[in-house]
Amino acid sequence: MAPPWLLATLTQVRRYVVARRARFTLKALGELTGLGLDVEDAIRIVAGLSTVDFARRVMSRHTGEWMYVFKPAVAGTVLYVKLLMRTECVIISFHEDEEQSDENDV
């Protein structure tokens, strides 16, 4: 069973995405381009994240905020999606999962 904080986070992610309160870092936008995806594709993927896609959460060394890592499978490819919640959903990373960590992006 998923922890309550994860369910609450996913609910808030969906609310923000539906309300168009999602922002992509320049890094994430570049990664989308490398995947051949656009922002609308990414928004659909983020809105569809579930507890099954959740990999871990890590605390940013720079800001002390929780960052959430998801690894959804899309068209046979496992993606690495990292986001954090502020007054909007900030997508920090969005690339093919390479089994390497980029935890210190924020």
N, C-alpha and C positions, 0 to 999 in steps of 0.2 A: 504494500500500500504506500502511496506517495505521501510524503510529509505535508502537513497543512500549508507551510510556507510556499511549497512548490505549486500547489493548486492555486493559492492566492496570487502568486507571481504570474502564472499562466493566464489567469482571469484578467489581471491588469494588463498584461501584454496584449491580449486580444482587444480589450477596451481601447487602449491607446492606438493600436493599429487601425481599428475600425474608425476611430475618430480622427485619423490622419495625424496622430501625434507620435510619429516615428521619425527618427532622424538617423541618417547614415554618416559615419565618419568618412573622411576622404579615403582612408585605407579600405574600408568596406566597399565603397563605391568602385574603387579600382579592382577589387577582387571580384565584384559582380561582373564587371566588364570582361575579366579574364575567363569567367564561366560562361559567357554569352547570355547572361541574364540582365534584365533591367530592374528598376526599382519596383515596378508592379509585380514582377515575378517574385522578388524577394519578400514583398509585403504578403503575398499569398502564402508563401512558405512559412514565414514567421507567424502569421495568423493561425496556421494549422499545426503549430508545435504542440506536442502532447508530453505527458509524463514519460512515455516510452522513449521519446527523443532526448530526454534530459541526460546529460553526462555528469556534470558536477557544477558546483559553484565555488568561486574563489574570491578572496578579498583583494581588491586593488591595493598595491603597496603605495600608490601615489595619492589616492583619494579616500581609501578606507571603505569604499562602496563594494557591495556584493556584485559580482559579475556572474552571469549564468551562461553555461556552455551547453549547447544542444547539438546533437548529431543526427539530424533527420536524413533519411534515405530518399532521394529524389531521382527518379528515372535511372535507378540502378547505381547512383553515385551517392556516397555518404558525404554530407556537407558538415562543416564546422561553423557553427553560428554562435557568436558570443555577443551578449547584450547586457545592458544594465538599465535600471529603472530610475528615472529622475521625475521631472514633471512631464516627461515623455519617455518613450522607449528609444534608447540609443543603441543602434546596431554597430558594434565595434569591429567584428570580424565576420566574413561571409565567404568562405572558400572551401575547396575540396579538403576533406579531412586527410591530413598528412601525418597523423599521430605525433605531431610535435606541438609543443605548448607555446602559446604567445600570451601568457597570462599577464604580462606587465604592460599591456597596451594603454592602460588608463592609469 
